[in-house]
Amino acid sequence: MSVTITIDGKQITADEGMNVLEAALSNGVYIPHLCHHPDLPDIGSCRLCVVQVDGGEEILPSCKLTVRDGMVITTTNEKIDHARKLAMELILAAHPEDCSTCPKYGRCELQTLIQYMGVSATRMHTRVKGIKMNDANPLLIHDMNRCVLCGRCVRACSDLRGVGVLGYNKNELETYVGTLHDRLLADSDCRFCGACAEVCPTGTIRDVMNYTPIEKKDTLIPCQAICPVHTDVPRYVRLVKEGKYAEATAVVHEKLPFPECLGRVCAHACEANCRRGEVNEPVSIRNIKRYAAEHADDSIWKKNSKMLPKTGKKVCVIGGGPAGMTAAFYLAKQGHDVTLKEAYPALGGQMHYGIPSYRLPREVVEKEAGYLSDVGVKIETNCRVEQPVELKKEFDAVLLAIGTHQGVRLPMEGNDLPQVLVNTDFLRDASMGKETGMGKRVIVLGGGNVAFDCARTAVRLGAEEIHLACLEAREKMLADEEEIEQAAEEGVIIHPAQTFEKICGTDHVEGVLFSNIKSFTFDENRRAIIEKEEGSEHMIEADTVIFATGQRTALAEDSGITRGRANSIATNEGSLATNVDGIFACGDCIYGTQTVIKAVASGRDAASEIDRFLGGDGDISEVLVDTEEPSQYIGKEEGFAGKKRAEEKFLPVEDRNHDMTPISAGICDGEICGEASRCLQCDLRFGISKHRLWSDYSAEGEVR
């Protein structure tokens, strides 16, 4: 039910039970306020929002005044202005005078009010509180010298979030906001949700990291920002916590077609940037995604999947790796007739022929590759394309997504001996069950994840002694720490900080000559500067050497496509278009060997660009599950800050080093909800109503 009231001669309608301040602000009438926030219960402490009701002498805080039908209200007169000015002067008397030193300078509500009211503290006896700034907590700074005791943070913590770790403390002279007995936030069961910083009008409680308004979302939800496809991580983690695995998987499918594959092999930069890691340990995001995908049926995302009407346009995608499959998948959903040509017998690219099956089971790849047929992609395997330009006669657009399947031999003595192998051939042959040419004593040259894939595959193929050597020092090795540790457990002998002098032997490999590296840096042109340790030359005996020092695109010189550095495909600046009109490229073949998730992102970009080229709008976005606003009330959880990360379950080393059996079981059933509940839910901050400034209102009473 609504009521009609009059404010400063303007008649407005408000909901019954609403306070006068909210009624005014919602109808384009600005009344100064500071302690009020639309999401919090009102306390009327700042006294800036005072008004007068016709028929009464008393001035009252409008945030505590309930509307009544026919009420006539005045927001400014001599008495009101005097009371409001006095209230502001009292606030400023205990606030630092120099705003320019404040990290919130230019974005401070108090500062805008000072400008609006034209008030200073010159009439009042000012005081310095002398409360030491507390920067001992992760993520949040408490600088109580700036506090104006508006109480927003306390109410946000208690009433909005239901956590209740903040309250009013008192020393000999000052009242200030803090935890019980001034304990650290982690010891007080803080949820580190950031609501207190979000509602603070002065920067008294603020984020450790500074950011501009444009940078805010990326800074405060880094898991989503750093993900190459910007998966809505907080949303699907929350759904997993609620046991809604199909819905969680649908959220992941909004951005990528292969959640189960990526749940096993994603580079998970999201975890490296997870803000929970500042509290104790990052959330195990990749394993949460994997669990959801493994425990969900596909009904929700498939039912809601976008399939646009047929356009009559024909596209050929060359290459069935993650980039090509992604592009083909989304182009088909845009209504185009898509044919995918793959040189090898199965789809997956490096997911099938590069990443060993003990990390990524082939049945998982095959299952998710099947989604392409579901959306109508025509698949031609064992179909190598040498002359992509010729396909323009049959197709309206062609996409090269041919990856980097050609290994690199370093230019060093002995690199052409018959027992010298390259990473791509070795891993592909192992994946296909072919003879690899490997002997019993193996040296892998390289320190990235692919090098460790080679070394750990050699373990499983029966090599008796395996060494891995790289230029980088141990702490700077490029492989994931998990890969390095597990390889060592499996018996791989790791030699960091080594130069590769030569491969020894005349008609067969006898070993590799190394020197110890004293320092290894790069100059301004990214050229390696290596200082060797004098007199440190030494040979490690072996009968097989595997180069794992890079990969290139296998593109013929007469292909008609302009090439770039390291035989990559050159594309136009700011575009994925090649030198041939209607031919595009994406994935590793344009930027070098990177991650699966980056290839998926590149495939999405290619699908969008090609769709626009063919006359579409390029919009491949989807919403595959109904979005519900999450509850802002999260409640208190004892010991929240100290909750340990759920460990991924791996087979014992003695059970995993003799065949290609998958080594990881992910997170177990009993721990998945607990792990998902460790999330700080950083996105909840963006559901908190924005504060309203006088500059948001026009002179005509319209909200800008």
VOLUMFI-73302 format. One line per field, with one value per residue (C-alpha): residue number from 1; x, y, z. Coordinates in steps of 0.5 Angstrom, whole numbers, plus 500, padded with zeros to 3 digits. Layout:
! VOLUMFI-73302
nr c(NUM	...)
c1 c(X	...)
c2 c(Y	...)
c3 c(Z	...)
END
This chain:
! VOLUMFI-73302
nr c(1	2	3	4	5	6	7	8	9	10	11	12	13	14	15	16	17	18	19	20	21	22	23	24	25	26	27	28	29	30	31	32	33	34	35	36	37	38	39	40	41	42	43	44	45	46	47	48	49	50	51	52	53	54	55	56	57	58	59	60	61	62	63	64	65	66	67	68	69	70	71	72	73	74	75	76	77	78	79	80	81	82	83	84	85	86	87	88	89	90	91	92	93	94	95	96	97	98	99	100	101	102	103	104	105	106	107	108	109	110	111	112	113	114	115	116	117	118	119	120	121	122	123	124	125	126	127	128	129	130	131	132	133	134	135	136	137	138	139	140	141	142	143	144	145	146	147	148	149	150	151	152	153	154	155	156	157	158	159	160	161	162	163	164	165	166	167	168	169	170	171	172	173	174	175	176	177	178	179	180	181	182	183	184	185	186	187	188	189	190	191	192	193	194	195	196	197	198	199	200	201	202	203	204	205	206	207	208	209	210	211	212	213	214	215	216	217	218	219	220	221	222	223	224	225	226	227	228	229	230	231	232	233	234	235	236	237	238	239	240	241	242	243	244	245	246	247	248	249	250	251	252	253	254	255	256	257	258	259	260	261	262	263	264	265	266	267	268	269	270	271	272	273	274	275	276	277	278	279	280	281	282	283	284	285	286	287	288	289	290	291	292	293	294	295	296	297	298	299	300	301	302	303	304	305	306	307	308	309	310	311	312	313	314	315	316	317	318	319	320	321	322	323	324	325	326	327	328	329	330	331	332	333	334	335	336	337	338	339	340	341	342	343	344	345	346	347	348	349	350	351	352	353	354	355	356	357	358	359	360	361	362	363	364	365	366	367	368	369	370	371	372	373	374	375	376	377	378	379	380	381	382	383	384	385	386	387	388	389	390	391	392	393	394	395	396	397	398	399	400	401	402	403	404	405	406	407	408	409	410	411	412	413	414	415	416	417	418	419	420	421	422	423	424	425	426	427	428	429	430	431	432	433	434	435	436	437	438	439	440	441	442	443	444	445	446	447	448	449	450	451	452	453	454	455	456	457	458	459	460	461	462	463	464	465	466	467	468	469	470	471	472	473	474	475	476	477	478	479	480	481	482	483	484	485	486	487	488	489	490	491	492	493	494	495	496	497	498	499	500	501	502	503	504	505	506	507	508	509	510	511	512	513	514	515	516	517	518	519	520	521	522	523	524	525	526	527	528	529	530	531	532	533	534	535	536	537	538	539	540	541	542	543	544	545	546	547	548	549	550	551	552	553	554	555	556	557	558	559	560	561	562	563	564	565	566	567	568	569	570	571	572	573	574	575	576	577	578	579	580	581	582	583	584	585	586	587	588	589	590	591	592	593	594	595	596	597	598	599	600	601	602	603	604	605	606	607	608	609	610	611	612	613	614	615	616	617	618	619	620	621	622	623	624	625	626	627	628	629	630	631	632	633	634	635	636	637	638	639	640	641	642	643	644	645	646	647	648	649	650	651	652	653	654	655	656	657	658	659	660	661	662	663	664	665	666	667	668	669	670	671	672	673	674	675	676	677	678	679	680	681	682	683	684	685	686	687	688	689	690	691	692	693	694	695	696	697	698	699	700	701	702	703	704)
c1 c(500	503	502	503	507	510	517	519	513	514	508	511	509	512	511	507	513	518	522	522	530	529	522	526	532	528	524	529	530	537	537	544	546	552	550	544	545	539	541	542	538	538	540	540	547	550	544	545	539	534	528	522	514	509	505	511	517	522	527	528	532	529	532	528	521	516	512	504	499	499	505	508	516	521	528	532	530	535	534	535	541	544	543	546	552	553	553	558	563	563	564	570	573	575	577	584	584	588	584	589	593	587	587	580	581	576	571	570	562	564	568	563	558	563	563	555	555	560	563	569	571	575	570	571	577	580	583	588	585	592	590	595	593	592	595	596	590	590	586	583	586	583	585	581	583	579	573	566	563	557	556	555	561	558	551	554	558	552	545	547	552	550	558	558	565	565	563	565	571	573	580	581	579	576	570	572	570	574	574	573	579	582	584	586	580	582	582	575	572	571	569	573	567	569	562	565	570	564	559	565	564	571	576	577	576	579	582	589	590	588	584	580	573	574	579	574	571	577	581	576	574	581	579	574	578	584	581	582	574	572	568	564	568	564	557	559	563	557	552	557	557	549	550	547	552	548	547	554	556	551	555	562	558	556	564	567	565	570	569	571	577	579	577	583	588	587	593	588	591	584	587	594	590	585	584	583	590	591	588	591	590	587	580	581	577	580	578	571	570	572	567	561	562	563	557	552	548	548	540	540	546	544	536	538	543	543	542	541	537	541	545	547	554	559	566	571	576	582	585	581	585	581	582	579	574	571	571	567	562	560	560	555	551	551	547	553	554	561	566	572	578	583	589	590	585	581	579	583	589	594	589	589	596	600	597	599	592	595	593	587	584	582	575	574	576	572	566	567	569	562	559	561	557	551	551	551	559	561	568	573	579	585	584	591	590	596	593	588	587	584	578	576	573	568	567	565	571	576	580	587	587	593	597	604	605	612	618	624	631	636	642	647	652	649	642	641	643	638	636	634	627	623	617	611	613	614	608	604	607	606	599	597	600	606	613	617	624	626	631	632	636	633	635	629	632	627	624	616	610	611	618	615	610	615	619	613	611	618	617	611	614	619	625	630	633	631	634	631	635	634	637	633	634	630	626	625	623	617	613	608	610	606	609	616	614	610	616	621	617	616	624	625	632	632	638	636	641	644	647	646	653	653	650	655	656	658	653	648	647	652	650	649	655	653	655	653	650	652	647	642	638	635	637	632	631	630	636	639	645	648	654	657	661	668	670	663	663	660	657	650	650	644	642	636	635	628	628	622	625	619	614	612	607	607	605	608	612	608	601	600	599	604	608	611	616	618	613	607	601	601	595	593	594	588	584	585	585	591	593	588	581	576	582	583	587	587	590	597	599	599	602	606	605	600	595	588	584	588	586	579	579	582	577	571	575	575	568	566	570	568	561	561	565	559	554	552	553	559	555	556	554	549	546	545	542	537	541	539	541	545	543	548	547	552	553	558	563	567	575	573	580	583	579	584	584	582	587	587	587	593	595	601	607	608	601	602	609	608	602	597	592	589	593	588	581	580	577	573	565	566	570	567	562	567	572	567	565	572	570	570	564	568	562	557	560	557	550	551	547	551	551	548	551	548	552	547	541	540	537	530	530	531	536	542)
c2 c(500	507	514	521	526	533	534	542	543	537	531	524	517	512	505	505	504	507	512	519	519	513	516	523	520	515	520	525	529	529	530	530	524	520	514	512	506	503	496	497	499	506	509	516	518	523	528	530	528	532	535	538	536	541	542	540	545	539	537	530	525	523	516	515	518	514	516	518	520	527	529	535	536	541	539	546	552	556	552	545	548	550	544	540	545	544	536	536	541	536	530	534	536	529	527	528	535	533	529	529	524	519	513	514	522	523	518	519	521	525	529	530	532	537	540	540	544	548	546	546	545	551	553	547	545	539	533	528	521	518	511	507	504	497	493	486	483	480	484	490	496	499	506	509	516	517	514	518	513	512	505	503	497	495	494	491	486	484	486	485	479	476	475	480	481	488	493	499	499	505	507	512	518	515	510	506	500	494	487	484	485	488	481	480	479	472	470	473	469	474	472	477	478	486	489	493	496	497	501	505	512	515	509	508	500	499	494	493	494	500	501	505	505	501	496	495	488	485	487	484	478	476	469	471	477	472	467	467	466	470	464	466	462	465	463	456	455	457	452	447	449	448	441	444	440	441	448	449	446	450	456	453	451	459	460	454	447	442	443	436	436	443	441	436	440	447	452	455	462	463	459	463	470	467	472	467	465	472	469	462	458	459	455	449	452	447	441	444	445	438	435	439	436	429	429	433	430	435	436	443	446	442	444	452	452	457	454	460	459	456	462	458	460	455	455	450	449	446	443	439	441	445	452	449	445	451	455	450	449	456	457	452	454	461	457	456	450	448	442	440	437	434	431	425	419	423	430	433	436	436	434	427	427	431	431	424	420	419	426	427	420	419	417	424	428	423	425	432	432	429	435	438	433	434	441	439	440	435	432	429	425	423	429	433	440	442	448	452	457	452	451	458	455	451	455	462	462	458	458	455	452	447	448	447	439	440	439	443	440	445	447	443	437	430	433	428	422	416	416	423	424	430	432	432	425	422	424	422	416	414	416	412	406	406	404	411	409	410	406	405	411	417	425	430	437	442	444	446	442	438	436	433	430	426	424	421	418	415	412	409	406	402	407	405	411	418	425	432	438	445	452	455	454	450	456	459	452	453	447	447	445	439	436	437	434	428	427	427	422	417	417	422	425	433	437	445	450	446	448	443	443	437	430	425	419	418	413	413	417	415	421	429	434	439	445	448	455	460	466	466	472	476	482	488	484	477	474	469	471	465	465	458	455	455	447	444	440	433	428	424	417	416	412	416	424	427	435	438	445	448	447	450	450	445	450	449	454	454	454	462	464	469	466	470	468	461	459	462	464	472	475	482	487	487	481	474	475	472	475	472	474	470	466	466	463	462	458	456	457	464	465	459	453	456	453	449	455	460	456	456	463	464	459	463	470	466	464	471	474	470	470	478	477	472	478	476	480	476	475	468	469	465	464	457	457	462	467	468	474	470	472	477	474	469	468	467	461	459	458	460	463	457	452	448	447	440	436	433	425	422	415	412	413	405	405	410	409	403	405	410	409	416	418	423	422	430	432	426	427	428	434	438	442	444	446	450	454	456	461	469	470	476	478	479	486	488	486	492	498	504	510	516	523	530	530	524	529	534	541	539	533	528	522	522)
c3 c(500	498	502	499	502	501	501	500	496	492	492	492	493	498	500	507	513	509	512	510	508	503	500	499	496	492	489	487	493	496	504	506	510	513	517	513	508	504	506	513	519	521	528	526	529	524	525	518	515	520	517	520	520	519	525	530	533	533	528	527	523	517	517	523	521	518	512	514	509	508	511	509	510	510	509	509	514	518	524	520	517	523	527	520	520	528	527	521	525	531	526	523	529	530	523	520	516	510	506	500	504	504	499	498	496	491	492	500	502	507	503	498	504	506	499	499	505	505	512	516	523	524	530	533	538	533	536	534	536	536	534	531	524	524	518	521	518	511	506	510	513	520	520	526	526	520	523	524	528	523	525	518	518	525	522	516	519	524	521	513	514	520	522	528	529	529	535	539	543	548	551	556	551	545	542	536	532	533	535	542	545	539	537	529	525	523	531	531	526	521	514	510	506	505	507	512	507	502	506	510	507	509	508	515	514	507	502	502	495	492	485	481	480	473	476	482	480	477	483	488	484	481	480	475	472	471	468	460	459	465	468	474	479	485	483	481	487	491	487	489	496	496	492	486	481	475	476	477	471	467	470	467	461	460	458	456	453	457	464	466	462	465	472	471	467	467	469	475	475	479	485	484	485	490	495	500	499	503	509	509	503	496	495	490	485	479	483	485	478	476	482	479	472	474	479	474	468	462	462	465	460	454	455	456	450	445	438	433	426	420	417	410	411	411	416	416	422	421	428	433	439	445	441	434	438	442	436	432	438	438	431	430	436	432	426	421	418	421	418	423	420	424	422	427	429	435	437	443	440	446	450	447	444	449	456	458	460	467	468	463	461	454	456	459	452	448	452	452	444	443	445	438	434	439	436	429	427	422	424	419	422	419	415	414	410	407	403	407	402	397	402	401	394	398	405	407	412	414	421	422	429	428	435	436	434	432	437	437	437	440	435	439	437	437	436	430	433	432	440	440	441	441	446	441	438	444	448	441	440	447	447	441	444	439	440	442	441	448	452	459	461	459	460	459	457	459	465	464	465	458	460	466	462	458	464	468	462	461	468	466	460	464	464	469	470	468	469	467	467	465	465	471	478	482	485	478	474	470	471	477	483	484	477	480	487	484	479	484	488	482	482	476	478	477	475	475	473	468	461	455	452	447	447	447	442	435	432	438	445	450	455	455	457	462	466	472	472	476	474	469	467	461	457	455	449	452	450	455	459	462	467	468	474	472	472	473	466	467	464	465	462	458	452	450	450	449	447	451	450	445	440	433	428	423	417	410	407	401	405	402	410	412	418	424	429	430	424	428	424	423	424	423	429	434	430	428	421	417	410	406	407	410	413	421	426	433	439	440	433	433	440	442	446	452	456	455	458	454	447	449	450	443	440	443	440	434	434	435	430	424	426	425	419	416	418	425	431	434	441	443	450	454	460	462	469	472	476	483	487	493	500	503	510	511	518	523	522	528	526	518	517	519	515	511	504	502	499	492	493	489	488	492	488	488	485	480	477	472	468	465	470	472	479	481	485	486	492	496	497	504	503	497	501	506	501	497	503	504	499	501	496	494	489	495	495	488	491	496	494	492	496	493	493	492	485	483	483	478	480	478	483	478	480	475)
END
